[in-house]
Amino acid sequence: MKIIITKDQIIAGLQAVQNVVSTRTTLPILSNVLLRADGSKLEFTATDLDVTVACSVEAKVEKAGATTVPVKKLFGIVRELTGEIEIETDEKNITSIRSGGSFFKIHGLGADEFPPLPQFKDDKKVAISQETIRSMLKKTSFAVSTDESRYVLNGIFISLKDGKMTLVATDGRRLALVDEEVDISEKSAGEFIVPAKAVNELNRLLQEKGDVELKFGENQASFSLKDDKGFSVLLITKLIEGNYPNYRQVIPGEPKERVPLHREELLSALRRAEIMTSEKANSVKLTFGRNTLSITANSPEVGEARETLAVNYKGKEMAIAFNPRYLIDPLAALAEDEVFIELIDELSPGVLKINGAFLYVVMPMRLS
């Protein structure tokens, strides 16, 4: 293999894939990136066997071929180089790197040792804009559970049916749900759970422009990202096995009160109130009175905070307590100016909504 490539292109390719490489692996090949040169492209592939990321960039290919090299070493070298970079690999998988007056040799492993990419059938697929899926992940991924004993909650549930793509995340104390209308054929309908690591990688790779083609099989899914500049990335992930809980059951019925609130104002007030909470007393109390909302935090070892906001509320006085972080997360993920809090009573879950396809359910805390 012999190629000439610009520093920008090789850095872009390595940055796209190197995050999934595990530093603690017993298989040396998993510390390496697969380089495959063909046509006018250099393709980079890295995997930890659960998540695989492949990215192709423009390069001048003088001799097609493939090899694998330690990804951290390669990135460390090219980051410090300037100008065009020449990469050449011999039959013993020793890769030479030249740029200006700099010369390096890296010992690699054969491309045939690298785990092969799974193949997907063409019938199970949907296309969606990168901007749409990026927004959907932002509105749900913060609610994914980190408790490994409930592993089916350690990811985002994706449902594709009836012309809708629905994303759900919950950790048992809160639930975020968002759906969008998507063109789904009957054959492409299905439901699966994408693990948190793949969600985080996807969040990092998604651009504001371009499309995503999502394909899925029995136990794997792939996200193929393309932008208008010809930059393409493929992310393949194993899916979480198991049945996702019936999330429709936890969505409360008709609310007694629906209060419109200014999102930024509420978010700032909650962030200030959160300062005065502690591990033992990590709740803020929201008291709705006539045209006012008072937010109080009180912890014996820290002190107290009190804020009053003007709101449009005409009902009878109601107080309800929440973990402030569980309100701050969705408010920070939204972009709308106005949000709505729906309440039944102080013991029932609260619901946060917008004028759009987003719903967030949060369990209240006991009022002390």
Contacts in CASP RR format, 6 or more apart in sequence:
PFRMAT RR
TARGET T0000
AUTHOR 0000-0000-0000
METHOD contacts of the structure
MODEL  1
MKIIITKDQIIAGLQAVQNVVSTRTTLPILSNVLLRADGSKLEFTATDLD
VTVACSVEAKVEKAGATTVPVKKLFGIVRELTGEIEIETDEKNITSIRSG
GSFFKIHGLGADEFPPLPQFKDDKKVAISQETIRSMLKKTSFAVSTDESR
YVLNGIFISLKDGKMTLVATDGRRLALVDEEVDISEKSAGEFIVPAKAVN
ELNRLLQEKGDVELKFGENQASFSLKDDKGFSVLLITKLIEGNYPNYRQV
IPGEPKERVPLHREELLSALRRAEIMTSEKANSVKLTFGRNTLSITANSP
EVGEARETLAVNYKGKEMAIAFNPRYLIDPLAALAEDEVFIELIDELSPG
VLKINGAFLYVVMPMRLS
1 35 0 8 1.000
1 37 0 8 1.000
1 63 0 8 1.000
1 64 0 8 1.000
1 65 0 8 1.000
1 66 0 8 1.000
1 67 0 8 1.000
1 87 0 8 1.000
1 88 0 8 1.000
1 89 0 8 1.000
2 37 0 8 1.000
2 61 0 8 1.000
2 62 0 8 1.000
2 63 0 8 1.000
2 86 0 8 1.000
2 87 0 8 1.000
2 88 0 8 1.000
2 89 0 8 1.000
3 37 0 8 1.000
3 42 0 8 1.000
3 59 0 8 1.000
3 60 0 8 1.000
3 61 0 8 1.000
3 62 0 8 1.000
3 63 0 8 1.000
3 86 0 8 1.000
3 87 0 8 1.000
3 88 0 8 1.000
4 59 0 8 1.000
4 60 0 8 1.000
4 62 0 8 1.000
4 84 0 8 1.000
4 85 0 8 1.000
4 86 0 8 1.000
4 87 0 8 1.000
5 42 0 8 1.000
5 57 0 8 1.000
5 58 0 8 1.000
5 59 0 8 1.000
5 60 0 8 1.000
5 84 0 8 1.000
5 85 0 8 1.000
5 87 0 8 1.000
6 83 0 8 1.000
6 84 0 8 1.000
6 85 0 8 1.000
7 78 0 8 1.000
7 81 0 8 1.000
7 82 0 8 1.000
7 83 0 8 1.000
7 84 0 8 1.000
7 85 0 8 1.000
7 99 0 8 1.000
9 42 0 8 1.000
9 57 0 8 1.000
9 58 0 8 1.000
9 59 0 8 1.000
10 42 0 8 1.000
10 57 0 8 1.000
10 78 0 8 1.000
10 85 0 8 1.000
11 75 0 8 1.000
11 78 0 8 1.000
11 79 0 8 1.000
12 55 0 8 1.000
12 57 0 8 1.000
12 231 0 8 1.000
13 44 0 8 1.000
13 55 0 8 1.000
13 57 0 8 1.000
14 33 0 8 1.000
14 44 0 8 1.000
14 71 0 8 1.000
14 74 0 8 1.000
14 75 0 8 1.000
14 78 0 8 1.000
15 75 0 8 1.000
16 44 0 8 1.000
16 53 0 8 1.000
16 55 0 8 1.000
16 205 0 8 1.000
16 233 0 8 1.000
17 33 0 8 1.000
17 44 0 8 1.000
17 45 0 8 1.000
17 46 0 8 1.000
17 53 0 8 1.000
17 54 0 8 1.000
17 55 0 8 1.000
17 71 0 8 1.000
18 33 0 8 1.000
18 46 0 8 1.000
18 71 0 8 1.000
18 72 0 8 1.000
18 75 0 8 1.000
19 53 0 8 1.000
19 201 0 8 1.000
19 204 0 8 1.000
20 46 0 8 1.000
20 47 0 8 1.000
20 48 0 8 1.000
20 51 0 8 1.000
20 52 0 8 1.000
20 53 0 8 1.000
20 197 0 8 1.000
20 201 0 8 1.000
21 30 0 8 1.000
21 31 0 8 1.000
21 33 0 8 1.000
21 46 0 8 1.000
21 48 0 8 1.000
21 71 0 8 1.000
21 72 0 8 1.000
22 30 0 8 1.000
22 31 0 8 1.000
22 48 0 8 1.000
23 31 0 8 1.000
23 72 0 8 1.000
25 31 0 8 1.000
25 48 0 8 1.000
28 109 0 8 1.000
29 68 0 8 1.000
29 109 0 8 1.000
29 113 0 8 1.000
29 114 0 8 1.000
29 115 0 8 1.000
30 47 0 8 1.000
30 48 0 8 1.000
30 49 0 8 1.000
31 70 0 8 1.000
31 71 0 8 1.000
31 72 0 8 1.000
32 46 0 8 1.000
32 68 0 8 1.000
32 69 0 8 1.000
32 70 0 8 1.000
32 71 0 8 1.000
32 108 0 8 1.000
32 109 0 8 1.000
32 114 0 8 1.000
33 44 0 8 1.000
33 45 0 8 1.000
33 46 0 8 1.000
33 68 0 8 1.000
33 69 0 8 1.000
33 70 0 8 1.000
33 71 0 8 1.000
33 74 0 8 1.000
34 43 0 8 1.000
34 44 0 8 1.000
34 45 0 8 1.000
34 46 0 8 1.000
34 66 0 8 1.000
34 67 0 8 1.000
34 68 0 8 1.000
34 111 0 8 1.000
34 114 0 8 1.000
35 42 0 8 1.000
35 43 0 8 1.000
35 44 0 8 1.000
35 66 0 8 1.000
35 67 0 8 1.000
35 68 0 8 1.000
35 69 0 8 1.000
35 87 0 8 1.000
35 89 0 8 1.000
36 42 0 8 1.000
36 43 0 8 1.000
36 45 0 8 1.000
36 65 0 8 1.000
36 66 0 8 1.000
36 111 0 8 1.000
37 43 0 8 1.000
37 59 0 8 1.000
37 61 0 8 1.000
37 63 0 8 1.000
37 64 0 8 1.000
37 65 0 8 1.000
37 66 0 8 1.000
38 61 0 8 1.000
38 64 0 8 1.000
38 65 0 8 1.000
39 61 0 8 1.000
39 64 0 8 1.000
40 58 0 8 1.000
40 59 0 8 1.000
40 60 0 8 1.000
40 61 0 8 1.000
41 56 0 8 1.000
41 57 0 8 1.000
41 58 0 8 1.000
41 59 0 8 1.000
41 61 0 8 1.000
42 56 0 8 1.000
42 57 0 8 1.000
42 58 0 8 1.000
42 59 0 8 1.000
42 61 0 8 1.000
43 54 0 8 1.000
43 55 0 8 1.000
43 56 0 8 1.000
44 54 0 8 1.000
44 55 0 8 1.000
44 56 0 8 1.000
44 57 0 8 1.000
45 52 0 8 1.000
45 53 0 8 1.000
45 54 0 8 1.000
45 114 0 8 1.000
45 117 0 8 1.000
46 52 0 8 1.000
46 53 0 8 1.000
46 54 0 8 1.000
46 71 0 8 1.000
47 53 0 8 1.000
47 114 0 8 1.000
47 115 0 8 1.000
49 115 0 8 1.000
49 238 0 8 1.000
50 195 0 8 1.000
50 197 0 8 1.000
50 198 0 8 1.000
50 237 0 8 1.000
50 238 0 8 1.000
51 195 0 8 1.000
51 197 0 8 1.000
51 198 0 8 1.000
51 201 0 8 1.000
51 235 0 8 1.000
51 236 0 8 1.000
51 237 0 8 1.000
51 238 0 8 1.000
52 115 0 8 1.000
52 117 0 8 1.000
52 234 0 8 1.000
52 235 0 8 1.000
52 236 0 8 1.000
52 237 0 8 1.000
53 201 0 8 1.000
53 205 0 8 1.000
53 233 0 8 1.000
53 234 0 8 1.000
53 235 0 8 1.000
53 236 0 8 1.000
54 117 0 8 1.000
54 233 0 8 1.000
54 234 0 8 1.000
54 236 0 8 1.000
55 231 0 8 1.000
55 232 0 8 1.000
55 233 0 8 1.000
55 234 0 8 1.000
56 232 0 8 1.000
57 231 0 8 1.000
63 88 0 8 1.000
65 89 0 8 1.000
65 111 0 8 1.000
66 110 0 8 1.000
66 111 0 8 1.000
67 89 0 8 1.000
67 93 0 8 1.000
67 95 0 8 1.000
67 108 0 8 1.000
67 109 0 8 1.000
67 110 0 8 1.000
67 111 0 8 1.000
68 93 0 8 1.000
68 108 0 8 1.000
68 109 0 8 1.000
68 110 0 8 1.000
68 111 0 8 1.000
68 113 0 8 1.000
68 114 0 8 1.000
69 95 0 8 1.000
69 106 0 8 1.000
69 108 0 8 1.000
70 106 0 8 1.000
70 108 0 8 1.000
73 106 0 8 1.000
74 97 0 8 1.000
74 106 0 8 1.000
77 97 0 8 1.000
77 104 0 8 1.000
77 106 0 8 1.000
78 85 0 8 1.000
78 97 0 8 1.000
81 97 0 8 1.000
81 99 0 8 1.000
81 100 0 8 1.000
81 102 0 8 1.000
82 99 0 8 1.000
82 100 0 8 1.000
83 99 0 8 1.000
83 100 0 8 1.000
84 99 0 8 1.000
85 97 0 8 1.000
85 98 0 8 1.000
85 99 0 8 1.000
86 96 0 8 1.000
86 97 0 8 1.000
86 98 0 8 1.000
86 99 0 8 1.000
87 95 0 8 1.000
87 96 0 8 1.000
87 97 0 8 1.000
88 95 0 8 1.000
88 96 0 8 1.000
88 98 0 8 1.000
89 95 0 8 1.000
89 96 0 8 1.000
90 96 0 8 1.000
93 107 0 8 1.000
93 108 0 8 1.000
93 109 0 8 1.000
93 110 0 8 1.000
94 105 0 8 1.000
94 106 0 8 1.000
94 107 0 8 1.000
94 108 0 8 1.000
95 105 0 8 1.000
95 106 0 8 1.000
95 108 0 8 1.000
96 103 0 8 1.000
96 104 0 8 1.000
96 105 0 8 1.000
97 103 0 8 1.000
97 104 0 8 1.000
97 105 0 8 1.000
97 106 0 8 1.000
117 236 0 8 1.000
118 220 0 8 1.000
118 222 0 8 1.000
118 236 0 8 1.000
120 215 0 8 1.000
120 216 0 8 1.000
120 217 0 8 1.000
120 220 0 8 1.000
120 222 0 8 1.000
121 215 0 8 1.000
121 217 0 8 1.000
122 215 0 8 1.000
123 185 0 8 1.000
123 187 0 8 1.000
123 188 0 8 1.000
124 187 0 8 1.000
124 188 0 8 1.000
124 190 0 8 1.000
124 215 0 8 1.000
124 216 0 8 1.000
124 217 0 8 1.000
125 188 0 8 1.000
125 213 0 8 1.000
125 214 0 8 1.000
125 215 0 8 1.000
125 216 0 8 1.000
126 160 0 8 1.000
126 165 0 8 1.000
126 182 0 8 1.000
126 183 0 8 1.000
126 184 0 8 1.000
126 188 0 8 1.000
126 213 0 8 1.000
126 214 0 8 1.000
127 183 0 8 1.000
127 211 0 8 1.000
127 212 0 8 1.000
127 213 0 8 1.000
127 214 0 8 1.000
128 165 0 8 1.000
128 180 0 8 1.000
128 182 0 8 1.000
128 211 0 8 1.000
128 212 0 8 1.000
128 214 0 8 1.000
129 210 0 8 1.000
129 211 0 8 1.000
129 212 0 8 1.000
130 206 0 8 1.000
130 207 0 8 1.000
130 208 0 8 1.000
130 209 0 8 1.000
130 210 0 8 1.000
130 211 0 8 1.000
130 212 0 8 1.000
130 225 0 8 1.000
130 227 0 8 1.000
131 208 0 8 1.000
131 209 0 8 1.000
131 210 0 8 1.000
132 180 0 8 1.000
133 202 0 8 1.000
133 206 0 8 1.000
133 212 0 8 1.000
134 203 0 8 1.000
134 206 0 8 1.000
134 207 0 8 1.000
134 208 0 8 1.000
136 165 0 8 1.000
136 167 0 8 1.000
136 178 0 8 1.000
136 180 0 8 1.000
137 156 0 8 1.000
137 167 0 8 1.000
137 199 0 8 1.000
137 202 0 8 1.000
137 203 0 8 1.000
137 206 0 8 1.000
138 203 0 8 1.000
138 333 0 8 1.000
139 167 0 8 1.000
139 176 0 8 1.000
139 178 0 8 1.000
139 330 0 8 1.000
139 333 0 8 1.000
139 334 0 8 1.000
139 358 0 8 1.000
140 156 0 8 1.000
140 167 0 8 1.000
140 168 0 8 1.000
140 169 0 8 1.000
140 176 0 8 1.000
140 177 0 8 1.000
140 178 0 8 1.000
141 156 0 8 1.000
141 169 0 8 1.000
141 196 0 8 1.000
141 199 0 8 1.000
141 200 0 8 1.000
141 203 0 8 1.000
142 169 0 8 1.000
142 176 0 8 1.000
142 329 0 8 1.000
142 330 0 8 1.000
142 333 0 8 1.000
143 169 0 8 1.000
143 170 0 8 1.000
143 171 0 8 1.000
143 174 0 8 1.000
143 175 0 8 1.000
143 176 0 8 1.000
143 329 0 8 1.000
143 330 0 8 1.000
143 360 0 8 1.000
144 153 0 8 1.000
144 154 0 8 1.000
144 155 0 8 1.000
144 156 0 8 1.000
144 169 0 8 1.000
144 171 0 8 1.000
144 196 0 8 1.000
144 199 0 8 1.000
145 153 0 8 1.000
145 154 0 8 1.000
145 155 0 8 1.000
145 170 0 8 1.000
145 171 0 8 1.000
145 172 0 8 1.000
146 154 0 8 1.000
146 171 0 8 1.000
146 196 0 8 1.000
147 153 0 8 1.000
147 154 0 8 1.000
147 171 0 8 1.000
148 154 0 8 1.000
150 172 0 8 1.000
151 240 0 8 1.000
152 193 0 8 1.000
152 240 0 8 1.000
152 242 0 8 1.000
152 243 0 8 1.000
152 244 0 8 1.000
152 245 0 8 1.000
153 170 0 8 1.000
153 171 0 8 1.000
153 172 0 8 1.000
153 244 0 8 1.000
153 245 0 8 1.000
154 195 0 8 1.000
154 196 0 8 1.000
154 240 0 8 1.000
155 169 0 8 1.000
155 193 0 8 1.000
155 194 0 8 1.000
155 195 0 8 1.000
155 196 0 8 1.000
155 199 0 8 1.000
155 240 0 8 1.000
156 167 0 8 1.000
156 168 0 8 1.000
156 169 0 8 1.000
156 193 0 8 1.000
156 194 0 8 1.000
156 196 0 8 1.000
156 199 0 8 1.000
157 166 0 8 1.000
157 167 0 8 1.000
157 168 0 8 1.000
157 169 0 8 1.000
157 191 0 8 1.000
157 192 0 8 1.000
157 193 0 8 1.000
157 244 0 8 1.000
157 247 0 8 1.000
158 165 0 8 1.000
158 166 0 8 1.000
158 167 0 8 1.000
158 191 0 8 1.000
158 192 0 8 1.000
158 193 0 8 1.000
158 194 0 8 1.000
159 165 0 8 1.000
159 166 0 8 1.000
159 168 0 8 1.000
159 190 0 8 1.000
159 191 0 8 1.000
160 182 0 8 1.000
160 184 0 8 1.000
160 188 0 8 1.000
160 189 0 8 1.000
160 190 0 8 1.000
160 191 0 8 1.000
161 184 0 8 1.000
161 189 0 8 1.000
161 190 0 8 1.000
161 191 0 8 1.000
162 184 0 8 1.000
163 181 0 8 1.000
163 182 0 8 1.000
163 183 0 8 1.000
163 184 0 8 1.000
164 179 0 8 1.000
164 180 0 8 1.000
164 181 0 8 1.000
164 182 0 8 1.000
164 184 0 8 1.000
165 179 0 8 1.000
165 180 0 8 1.000
165 181 0 8 1.000
165 182 0 8 1.000
165 184 0 8 1.000
166 177 0 8 1.000
166 178 0 8 1.000
166 179 0 8 1.000
167 177 0 8 1.000
167 178 0 8 1.000
167 179 0 8 1.000
168 175 0 8 1.000
168 176 0 8 1.000
168 177 0 8 1.000
168 244 0 8 1.000
168 247 0 8 1.000
169 175 0 8 1.000
169 176 0 8 1.000
170 176 0 8 1.000
170 245 0 8 1.000
170 247 0 8 1.000
170 250 0 8 1.000
172 363 0 8 1.000
173 323 0 8 1.000
173 326 0 8 1.000
173 362 0 8 1.000
173 363 0 8 1.000
174 326 0 8 1.000
174 360 0 8 1.000
174 361 0 8 1.000
174 362 0 8 1.000
174 363 0 8 1.000
175 247 0 8 1.000
175 250 0 8 1.000
175 251 0 8 1.000
175 360 0 8 1.000
175 361 0 8 1.000
175 362 0 8 1.000
176 330 0 8 1.000
176 358 0 8 1.000
176 359 0 8 1.000
176 360 0 8 1.000
177 247 0 8 1.000
177 251 0 8 1.000
177 358 0 8 1.000
177 359 0 8 1.000
177 360 0 8 1.000
178 357 0 8 1.000
178 358 0 8 1.000
178 359 0 8 1.000
179 357 0 8 1.000
180 357 0 8 1.000
190 216 0 8 1.000
191 244 0 8 1.000
192 216 0 8 1.000
192 217 0 8 1.000
192 221 0 8 1.000
192 239 0 8 1.000
193 239 0 8 1.000
193 240 0 8 1.000
193 242 0 8 1.000
193 244 0 8 1.000
194 202 0 8 1.000
194 221 0 8 1.000
194 237 0 8 1.000
194 239 0 8 1.000
194 240 0 8 1.000
195 237 0 8 1.000
195 238 0 8 1.000
195 239 0 8 1.000
195 240 0 8 1.000
197 237 0 8 1.000
198 221 0 8 1.000
198 235 0 8 1.000
198 237 0 8 1.000
201 235 0 8 1.000
202 223 0 8 1.000
202 235 0 8 1.000
205 225 0 8 1.000
205 233 0 8 1.000
205 235 0 8 1.000
206 212 0 8 1.000
206 225 0 8 1.000
207 225 0 8 1.000
207 227 0 8 1.000
207 231 0 8 1.000
209 227 0 8 1.000
209 228 0 8 1.000
210 225 0 8 1.000
210 226 0 8 1.000
210 227 0 8 1.000
210 228 0 8 1.000
211 225 0 8 1.000
211 226 0 8 1.000
212 223 0 8 1.000
212 224 0 8 1.000
212 225 0 8 1.000
213 223 0 8 1.000
213 224 0 8 1.000
213 226 0 8 1.000
214 221 0 8 1.000
214 222 0 8 1.000
214 223 0 8 1.000
214 224 0 8 1.000
215 221 0 8 1.000
215 222 0 8 1.000
215 224 0 8 1.000
216 222 0 8 1.000
216 239 0 8 1.000
217 239 0 8 1.000
219 238 0 8 1.000
219 239 0 8 1.000
219 241 0 8 1.000
220 236 0 8 1.000
220 237 0 8 1.000
220 238 0 8 1.000
220 239 0 8 1.000
221 236 0 8 1.000
221 237 0 8 1.000
221 239 0 8 1.000
222 234 0 8 1.000
222 235 0 8 1.000
222 236 0 8 1.000
222 237 0 8 1.000
223 234 0 8 1.000
223 235 0 8 1.000
223 236 0 8 1.000
223 237 0 8 1.000
224 232 0 8 1.000
224 233 0 8 1.000
224 234 0 8 1.000
225 232 0 8 1.000
225 233 0 8 1.000
225 234 0 8 1.000
225 235 0 8 1.000
226 232 0 8 1.000
250 349 0 8 1.000
250 361 0 8 1.000
251 351 0 8 1.000
251 359 0 8 1.000
251 361 0 8 1.000
252 342 0 8 1.000
252 344 0 8 1.000
252 348 0 8 1.000
252 349 0 8 1.000
252 350 0 8 1.000
252 351 0 8 1.000
252 361 0 8 1.000
253 344 0 8 1.000
254 344 0 8 1.000
255 342 0 8 1.000
255 343 0 8 1.000
255 344 0 8 1.000
255 351 0 8 1.000
256 343 0 8 1.000
256 344 0 8 1.000
256 345 0 8 1.000
257 288 0 8 1.000
257 313 0 8 1.000
257 315 0 8 1.000
257 318 0 8 1.000
257 342 0 8 1.000
257 343 0 8 1.000
258 340 0 8 1.000
258 341 0 8 1.000
258 342 0 8 1.000
259 288 0 8 1.000
259 293 0 8 1.000
259 311 0 8 1.000
259 312 0 8 1.000
259 313 0 8 1.000
259 340 0 8 1.000
259 341 0 8 1.000
259 342 0 8 1.000
259 343 0 8 1.000
260 311 0 8 1.000
260 312 0 8 1.000
260 338 0 8 1.000
260 339 0 8 1.000
260 340 0 8 1.000
261 293 0 8 1.000
261 309 0 8 1.000
261 311 0 8 1.000
261 338 0 8 1.000
261 339 0 8 1.000
261 340 0 8 1.000
261 341 0 8 1.000
262 309 0 8 1.000
262 337 0 8 1.000
262 338 0 8 1.000
263 331 0 8 1.000
263 334 0 8 1.000
263 336 0 8 1.000
263 337 0 8 1.000
263 338 0 8 1.000
263 339 0 8 1.000
264 337 0 8 1.000
265 309 0 8 1.000
266 309 0 8 1.000
266 327 0 8 1.000
266 331 0 8 1.000
266 339 0 8 1.000
267 328 0 8 1.000
267 331 0 8 1.000
267 332 0 8 1.000
269 295 0 8 1.000
269 307 0 8 1.000
269 309 0 8 1.000
270 284 0 8 1.000
270 295 0 8 1.000
270 324 0 8 1.000
270 327 0 8 1.000
270 328 0 8 1.000
270 331 0 8 1.000
271 324 0 8 1.000
271 328 0 8 1.000
272 305 0 8 1.000
272 307 0 8 1.000
273 284 0 8 1.000
273 295 0 8 1.000
273 296 0 8 1.000
273 297 0 8 1.000
273 305 0 8 1.000
273 307 0 8 1.000
273 324 0 8 1.000
274 284 0 8 1.000
274 297 0 8 1.000
274 324 0 8 1.000
274 325 0 8 1.000
274 328 0 8 1.000
275 297 0 8 1.000
275 305 0 8 1.000
276 297 0 8 1.000
276 298 0 8 1.000
276 299 0 8 1.000
276 302 0 8 1.000
276 303 0 8 1.000
276 304 0 8 1.000
276 305 0 8 1.000
277 283 0 8 1.000
277 284 0 8 1.000
277 297 0 8 1.000
277 299 0 8 1.000
277 302 0 8 1.000
277 324 0 8 1.000
278 299 0 8 1.000
278 301 0 8 1.000
278 302 0 8 1.000
280 299 0 8 1.000
280 301 0 8 1.000
281 297 0 8 1.000
281 298 0 8 1.000
281 299 0 8 1.000
281 300 0 8 1.000
281 301 0 8 1.000
281 302 0 8 1.000
281 368 0 8 1.000
282 299 0 8 1.000
282 323 0 8 1.000
282 324 0 8 1.000
282 325 0 8 1.000
283 297 0 8 1.000
283 321 0 8 1.000
283 322 0 8 1.000
283 323 0 8 1.000
283 324 0 8 1.000
283 365 0 8 1.000
283 368 0 8 1.000
284 295 0 8 1.000
284 296 0 8 1.000
284 297 0 8 1.000
284 321 0 8 1.000
284 322 0 8 1.000
284 323 0 8 1.000
284 324 0 8 1.000
284 327 0 8 1.000
285 295 0 8 1.000
285 296 0 8 1.000
285 297 0 8 1.000
285 298 0 8 1.000
285 319 0 8 1.000
285 320 0 8 1.000
285 321 0 8 1.000
285 367 0 8 1.000
286 293 0 8 1.000
286 294 0 8 1.000
286 295 0 8 1.000
286 319 0 8 1.000
286 320 0 8 1.000
286 321 0 8 1.000
286 322 0 8 1.000
287 293 0 8 1.000
287 294 0 8 1.000
287 295 0 8 1.000
287 296 0 8 1.000
287 317 0 8 1.000
287 318 0 8 1.000
287 319 0 8 1.000
288 311 0 8 1.000
288 313 0 8 1.000
288 315 0 8 1.000
288 317 0 8 1.000
288 318 0 8 1.000
288 319 0 8 1.000
288 343 0 8 1.000
289 313 0 8 1.000
289 315 0 8 1.000
289 317 0 8 1.000
289 318 0 8 1.000
290 313 0 8 1.000
290 314 0 8 1.000
290 315 0 8 1.000
290 317 0 8 1.000
291 310 0 8 1.000
291 311 0 8 1.000
291 312 0 8 1.000
291 313 0 8 1.000
291 314 0 8 1.000
292 308 0 8 1.000
292 309 0 8 1.000
292 310 0 8 1.000
292 311 0 8 1.000
292 313 0 8 1.000
293 308 0 8 1.000
293 309 0 8 1.000
293 311 0 8 1.000
293 313 0 8 1.000
294 306 0 8 1.000
294 307 0 8 1.000
294 308 0 8 1.000
294 309 0 8 1.000
295 305 0 8 1.000
295 306 0 8 1.000
295 307 0 8 1.000
295 308 0 8 1.000
295 309 0 8 1.000
296 304 0 8 1.000
296 305 0 8 1.000
296 306 0 8 1.000
296 307 0 8 1.000
297 304 0 8 1.000
297 305 0 8 1.000
297 324 0 8 1.000
298 304 0 8 1.000
298 305 0 8 1.000
318 343 0 8 1.000
318 345 0 8 1.000
318 346 0 8 1.000
319 346 0 8 1.000
319 367 0 8 1.000
320 343 0 8 1.000
320 345 0 8 1.000
320 346 0 8 1.000
320 350 0 8 1.000
320 364 0 8 1.000
320 367 0 8 1.000
321 346 0 8 1.000
321 364 0 8 1.000
321 365 0 8 1.000
321 366 0 8 1.000
321 367 0 8 1.000
321 368 0 8 1.000
322 350 0 8 1.000
322 362 0 8 1.000
322 364 0 8 1.000
322 365 0 8 1.000
323 362 0 8 1.000
323 365 0 8 1.000
326 362 0 8 1.000
327 352 0 8 1.000
327 362 0 8 1.000
330 352 0 8 1.000
330 360 0 8 1.000
331 339 0 8 1.000
331 352 0 8 1.000
334 354 0 8 1.000
334 358 0 8 1.000
336 354 0 8 1.000
336 355 0 8 1.000
338 354 0 8 1.000
338 355 0 8 1.000
339 352 0 8 1.000
339 353 0 8 1.000
339 354 0 8 1.000
340 352 0 8 1.000
340 353 0 8 1.000
340 354 0 8 1.000
341 350 0 8 1.000
341 351 0 8 1.000
341 352 0 8 1.000
342 350 0 8 1.000
342 351 0 8 1.000
342 352 0 8 1.000
342 353 0 8 1.000
343 350 0 8 1.000
343 351 0 8 1.000
344 350 0 8 1.000
346 364 0 8 1.000
346 367 0 8 1.000
347 364 0 8 1.000
348 364 0 8 1.000
349 361 0 8 1.000
349 362 0 8 1.000
349 363 0 8 1.000
349 364 0 8 1.000
350 361 0 8 1.000
350 362 0 8 1.000
350 363 0 8 1.000
350 364 0 8 1.000
351 359 0 8 1.000
351 360 0 8 1.000
351 361 0 8 1.000
351 362 0 8 1.000
352 359 0 8 1.000
352 360 0 8 1.000
352 362 0 8 1.000
353 359 0 8 1.000
353 360 0 8 1.000
END
